């Protein structure tokens, strides 16, 4: 039932907050989406991913505060849109889920969702914590390149929309202006002699 799904989501989110396990948010939403679609519509969506709007609606249906932004053709050339994403994601590290074309990031396969967990202001890079960590460890992506990968059309049957990003706030958010959720130290590799 919806109440049970809400209780499970809240419990997992509380555990995730305590453990700083940011990818649990995405895993819970995906699991709840699959369960809800099977129970309410008799559909099995394991053969395709979810669009930003579907993931956003699902989060709201279990009591989360979710704001989503669907991008548009040419959005990567709109400096205001890129800046809005940068500001929003920086203020919601660990709670920003990006939906992007892997091909645009020189990766294999099609669309994908992942969590933004850190930002490097000097280099203008976001650290992506990929839920498929067994295939892809966390990696840094330049903001404009990530944004361009999000500003692509998802032509999967049943989605047929532009990709984008969403920001998830649990009902028990710690503060309106979260502190940096992860400290990152970049070091240059010593040159081999």
C-alpha positions in Angstrom: 0.0 0.0 0.0 1.0 3.6 -0.4 1.4 4.1 3.4 3.7 1.1 3.6 5.8 2.5 0.7 6.0 5.8 2.4 7.1 4.2 5.7 9.8 2.2 3.8 11.0 5.2 1.9 11.2 7.3 5.1 13.1 4.6 6.9 15.6 4.2 4.1 16.0 7.9 3.7 16.6 8.3 7.5 19.2 5.5 7.3 20.7 7.1 4.2 21.0 10.5 6.0 22.7 8.9 8.9 25.1 6.9 6.8 25.6 9.5 4.1 24.6 6.8 1.6 23.3 9.2 -1.1 22.6 6.6 -3.8 20.0 4.9 -1.5 17.6 7.8 -2.3 17.7 6.9 -6.0 17.6 3.1 -5.3 14.5 3.5 -3.1 12.7 5.7 -5.7 13.5 3.2 -8.5 12.4 0.2 -6.3 9.1 2.0 -5.3 8.4 2.9 -8.9 8.8 -0.6 -10.1 6.6 -1.9 -7.2 3.9 0.8 -7.8 3.7 0.2 -11.6 3.4 -3.6 -11.0 0.7 -3.3 -8.4 -1.3 -0.4 -9.7 -1.0 -0.9 -13.5 0.1 -4.5 -13.8 3.2 -3.3 -15.8 6.8 -4.4 -15.5 9.1 -1.5 -16.3 12.3 -3.3 -15.5 13.0 -3.3 -19.3 13.3 0.5 -19.4 14.3 3.3 -17.1 12.2 6.2 -15.9 12.0 9.7 -17.2 12.7 12.6 -14.9 9.0 13.4 -14.7 8.1 9.8 -13.7 10.8 9.7 -11.0 9.7 13.1 -9.7 6.0 12.1 -9.5 6.9 8.9 -7.8 8.9 10.7 -5.1 6.0 13.1 -4.5 3.6 10.1 -4.2 5.6 8.8 -1.3 5.8 12.1 0.5 9.1 13.5 -0.6 9.5 17.1 -1.7 10.9 16.9 -5.2 11.6 19.6 -7.7 12.3 18.6 -11.2 13.7 20.4 -14.2 13.1 19.0 -17.7 15.6 20.5 -20.1 14.9 21.4 -23.8 16.6 21.4 -27.1 19.5 23.8 -27.1 19.5 24.2 -23.3 23.2 23.6 -23.1 23.7 27.0 -24.9 21.6 28.9 -22.3 24.0 30.3 -19.7 21.2 31.1 -17.3 19.9 27.5 -17.4 23.5 26.1 -16.8 24.0 28.5 -13.9 20.7 27.6 -12.4 21.6 23.9 -12.5 25.1 24.7 -11.0 23.6 26.7 -8.1 20.8 24.1 -7.4 23.1 21.1 -7.5 25.8 22.7 -5.4 23.1 23.5 -2.8 21.8 19.9 -2.9 24.8 17.7 -3.1 23.8 14.1 -2.4 20.1 15.0 -3.2 20.5 16.0 -6.9 19.7 13.2 -9.4 20.7 13.8 -13.0 19.2 12.0 -16.0 21.7 12.1 -18.8 22.8 10.4 -22.0 25.9 8.3 -21.3 27.0 8.6 -24.9 27.5 12.3 -24.4 29.9 11.5 -21.6 31.8 9.0 -23.8 30.3 6.0 -22.0 28.5 3.0 -23.3 24.7 2.5 -23.4 21.9 5.1 -23.5 20.2 7.1 -20.7 21.1 6.9 -17.1 20.3 8.4 -13.6 23.0 9.2 -11.1 23.5 11.2 -8.0 25.7 14.4 -7.8 27.7 14.2 -4.6 30.4 16.8 -4.7 31.5 20.0 -6.5 35.0 21.3 -7.3 34.5 25.1 -7.7 38.0 25.8 -9.0 37.6 23.4 -11.9 33.8 23.6 -12.2 33.4 19.9 -11.9 30.7 17.7 -10.3 31.4 14.3 -8.9 28.9 11.7 -10.0 28.2 8.7 -7.8 27.0 6.1 -10.3 24.5 3.6 -8.9 26.1 1.0 -11.2 29.3 1.3 -9.1 30.3 -2.2 -10.0 30.7 -0.9 -13.6 31.5 2.7 -13.1 33.2 4.1 -10.0 32.5 7.8 -9.1 33.8 10.2 -11.7 34.2 13.9 -12.2 32.4 15.7 -15.1 32.7 19.3 -16.2 29.5 21.2 -15.5 28.8 22.2 -19.1 29.5 18.7 -20.4 27.1 17.2 -17.8 24.5 19.8 -18.6 24.8 19.0 -22.4 24.4 15.3 -21.6 21.1 16.1 -19.7 19.8 18.4 -22.5 19.2 15.4 -24.8 16.0 13.7 -25.9 15.1 10.4 -24.4 13.6 8.5 -27.3 12.8 5.3 -25.4 9.2 4.3 -26.0 7.1 5.4 -23.1 9.3 8.2 -22.1 9.7 10.4 -25.3 10.8 13.5 -23.4 13.9 15.6 -22.7 16.1 14.6 -19.8 17.0 16.8 -16.9 17.5 16.7 -13.2 15.6 16.6 -9.9 16.4 17.6 -6.4 15.0 15.5 -3.5 14.4 16.7 0.0 13.3 14.3 2.6 10.5 15.5 5.0 13.2 15.4 7.7 15.7 17.6 5.9 18.5 18.8 8.2 18.5 22.4 7.0 17.3 24.6 4.2 20.9 25.4 3.3 22.9 22.1 3.6 26.6 22.2 4.2 29.0 20.5 1.7 28.2 16.8 2.1 31.6 15.6 1.1 35.1 16.8 1.4 37.2 16.1 -1.6 41.0 16.5 -1.9 42.4 16.5 -5.4 46.1 15.6 -5.7 48.2 15.4 -8.8 49.8 12.1 -9.5 53.5 12.3 -9.2 55.3 12.0 -12.5 56.9 8.7 -13.0 60.6 8.9 -13.7 
